[in-house]
Amino acid sequence: MAVTTLKRKLKRKRQKQTTRVIKIKQLNAKPVIKNVDVEELKKDFSK
């Protein structure tokens, strides 16, 4: 018996895999921590 490759199904499967990997990377990504001047923020809120 000859084996045929289902190209459309394979394409769909690869698309799912890549979206899954991207979602996982987004969940694991940490935001950039900036140096925040707390005293400056307190002054702004007191106004």
Secondary structure, DSSP 4 states (H G I P E B T S, - for coil): ------HHHHHHHHHHHHHHHHHHHHHHPPPPPP---HHHHHHHHH-
